[in-house]
Amino acid sequence: MTERPVEQRPMMISDPQVMRALAHPARLEIMEHLTTTGAAVTATECAEIVGLSPSAVSYHLRELAKFGLVEQAPSRGDARERLWRSSVGSWGVEVGQDAPPEARAAQETLIEVYAARDMARVRDWARRTGDEPKEWYDAAQYGGAALMLTAEELTALNEAVRALMKPYRRRERVDPPEGARPVMVHYAALPMD
């Protein structure tokens, strides 16, 4: 049985400096890996995941640590090995409508980087669909729906979607069934003009 990761607090980010620090594709990739797995990794191990050199990843980890997003983890026994882990269980951006322009601009930049990464994943899936096993090809879905909702209904829909996904979150799913693999769900429910 796999050990359950230590429960960590969610972090709601409103500081423009923190948003700017996260608005980098490698840092988003690092944070995603650490928050979704609960893993403690070296810069070298993380470099293999994000496709950068260990020294570049070490720099990004130190930058994330400045803002309390990652921290050093206990050693695996070799004191020379520096391990890093997420210091938050999850994170989100919380910038109010009355936020200063600097905060709104940082939020917009972070959302654009995040959305570009998500769209790259969709394109990657489209390129490799022919190489996927039939059961995964058939199970995958990409689409959308235009709904008519009140703000209260949209809030309830978002809460229901989060509740549906919660038992499958990678970090909490300690013993997934055989054949399970990471699946990224992109979800956006945004009012249209």
N, C-alpha and C positions, 0 to 999 in steps of 0.2 A: 504494500500500500504506500502511495506517495504521501509525503508529509504536506499538510495544508500550510500555505504561506501565512506569515504573521499578519494579522488584520491591521491595516493602516487606514488612516483618515483620508476622506476625499478632500481635495483642495479646490476651492473656487478662486480663480485668478482674476483680479481686477487691476493689478499693477501693470502699467505699460511696459516697464523694464522686463518683467517676467514674460509677458506676451512676446516681446521682441526676442528674448532669449530662446523661446520655444519656436519661433517662426523660422526655423531652419530645418530642412528635410532630414538631416542626419540626427538632429536632436529629437525630432518627433519620432523617428524610427527607434532611437534608443529608449525614449520614454515609453513608447508602445510596448516594446519587448519587456522592459522591466516591470511596468504596471500590469500587463496582462498575464505574465508568467509568475511574478513574485520572485524571480530568480535573482541570485547574487552572482555577478560575473566580473571577470577581469576586463581590462580595456582590450586585451588581445582577443578574448572570446567574443566580446561585443563587436570588435572590428570585423570578424567573420560574418556577423549578422548584418551589419550595415554597409559592408563593402568599402571600408576606409582603412587606413593604416592604424595600428595601435596608438601611435603618438597623436594622430588627429582625434581619435575617439577619446583618448585621455584628456585632451583639451576640452572637448565637448562635455565630458563628464564633470570636469572641474567647473565649467561655466554653469551647468545645471545645478551643481552643488551650491554655488554662490546664492542661488535663489531658493534653496531648500527643497528642490525637486528630487535630488538623489543624495545618498549619503554613503559613507564607507560602511561595509558590512563586516561582521566578524570573520576572521580568517578561517580557512579550511584546515589549518594546522601548520601551514608554511607562512611564517610571519613576513616573508619577503613578498608574498603575493598580496596585491591590493585588490580587494573585492568591492564592488559597487552594487547598490540596490536602490530601488525607488523608495523614497521616504513618504510617498503618498499612495493610497490604494487606487485612486483615480483622480482625474482632474477635469475641470471645465472652466469656461470663461464666463465671467459675470460682470458685464459692463452695462450699467444703466443708461437709459436714454439721456439722462442729464449729466453723463460723464464728460470730462473735459475732452477737447478735440484730440489731444495726444493719446488718450486711452482708447478712443473710438478708432483712431487710425491704426494703433497697434493691434486692436481686435480685428480690424478688417484685413490687415496683413497676415495675421496668424490664420484666419479663416481661409484666405486665398491659398496659403501654402498647404494647409490641411486638405482643402478641396482638390488641389492639384494632385496631391499624393493619392487621394481616393480615386480620382479619375484615371490616374496611371494604372491603378490596380484593375479597374474595369477594362482598360485597353489590354493589359497583360492577359486577363482572363479571355478576352475575345481572340487574342492571338493563339492561345494554347488550347482552346476548346476541343480541337480535333485530337489532341494528345491525351485528353482526360478520359478516365474510365466512364463508361456509359451511365452508371448509377450517379456519378458526380455531375456529369453533363445534364442529366435529367433533373437532378435535385437543385441545381443552381437556378437563380432567377434574377433578372434585371428588368426593372420596369417602374412604373409610377402610376399614380391615380390623382386626378383632380377631384377634391372633395369640397363640399359646402359645409362649413363648420362655424360655430361660434368660438370665441376665445376659450370659454369654459370647456367645450367639447374637444377642442384641440389639446388642451391641458390633460383632459381625461384620456384621450387617445395616446398621447405621449407616455403617460404613466402606465397604461396597459401594455404598450409595446415594451417598455423597460421591464415590466414584470414578466412578460413572456420570455425575454432573453436572459433574465437573471440566472435561472438554473443552469444555463449552458455557458456562462462566462468562463473563459479559459482559466483564469486565476483561481476560481472557486471549485472548478470541476476537477477534483483530485484524482479520481479513477475513471476516466472516460472509457466508454466501451471500445472494444477492438474495432479498428477501422475508422475511428474518429480522427479528424485532422483539423487544423485551425481553419476557421471560416470567418471572413470579415464581413460584417453586416454594415452597410452604409445606410444611414437613416437620416432623413431631413424632412421636417414637416414645417414648411414656411409659408406664410400668407403671400398670395400673389396680388399684383395690381389688377 
